[in-house]
Amino acid sequence: MDYTDILNRLLSEAEDGTVFHFAQGTYHFHAVHGTKGAYSLSNSEPIDERTLSLVLKNKKNIVLDGNGAAFLYHGHLQPITFDSCENITLKNL
């Protein structure tokens, strides 16, 4: 099962201060379900558009606690994008 759309919807609707607790297991994210975005990386070749898997935009104090879960990304994509965010924590992934 691909979790790209589901998790992006939850992330976009999340209020500041939300803590996400994932059940242990494996979560798959496929490039075909990603969104396109113009993000340049300072240490890479310029690319007009990247495929983005998970996107957090304009969020504060969000925690993604994987509880030991594995996030597997399939295809050429940017796994996690933080755009204009503050105090985002990824742990136990």
C-alpha positions in Angstrom: 0.0 0.0 0.0 1.2 3.5 -0.9 0.9 6.0 1.9 2.0 9.2 0.0 -1.5 10.7 -0.5 -2.8 9.7 2.9 0.1 11.1 4.8 0.3 14.3 2.8 -3.4 15.0 3.4 -2.8 14.5 7.2 0.3 16.7 7.2 -1.4 19.5 5.3 -4.4 19.5 7.7 -2.3 19.2 10.8 -2.4 22.0 13.3 0.8 23.4 14.7 1.9 21.3 17.7 0.5 18.0 16.3 2.4 14.8 17.2 2.1 11.9 14.7 2.6 8.4 16.2 3.1 5.6 13.6 2.5 2.0 14.3 5.5 -0.2 13.8 5.7 -1.6 10.4 6.8 -0.6 6.9 5.3 2.4 5.0 5.8 2.6 1.2 6.0 5.9 -0.7 6.1 5.8 -4.5 7.3 8.5 -6.9 4.3 8.0 -9.1 2.1 9.4 -6.3 4.4 12.3 -5.4 3.8 15.9 -6.3 6.0 18.2 -8.4 7.7 21.2 -6.9 10.5 23.6 -7.8 13.1 23.1 -5.0 16.8 23.5 -5.6 19.4 21.8 -3.4 22.6 23.7 -2.6 24.8 20.6 -3.3 23.3 19.2 -6.5 22.6 19.9 -10.1 19.9 22.4 -10.8 16.6 20.7 -11.6 13.5 22.7 -12.6 11.1 20.4 -10.9 11.5 17.6 -8.4 9.1 14.8 -7.4 8.3 15.3 -3.7 7.0 12.5 -1.5 6.1 14.0 1.8 5.7 17.8 2.2 5.3 20.0 5.3 4.7 23.6 4.5 4.3 26.5 6.9 4.2 24.2 9.9 5.5 24.6 13.5 6.2 22.2 16.3 5.3 19.0 14.4 6.6 15.6 15.6 6.7 12.5 13.4 7.4 9.6 15.8 7.9 6.5 13.8 8.0 4.1 16.8 10.6 2.0 14.9 8.6 2.1 11.6 10.5 1.9 8.3 9.7 4.4 5.5 10.6 3.0 2.1 10.8 5.3 -0.9 10.4 3.9 -4.4 11.6 5.8 -7.5 13.6 9.0 -8.0 12.1 11.5 -5.5 12.9 13.9 -2.7 11.7 11.9 0.4 10.7 14.7 2.8 10.5 18.4 2.1 10.2 21.1 4.8 9.2 24.5 3.4 9.0 27.5 5.7 8.7 25.2 8.8 10.0 25.6 12.3 10.9 23.0 15.0 10.0 19.8 13.1 11.1 16.6 14.7 11.6 13.2 13.0 12.4 10.4 15.4 12.4 6.6 15.7 12.3 6.0 12.0 
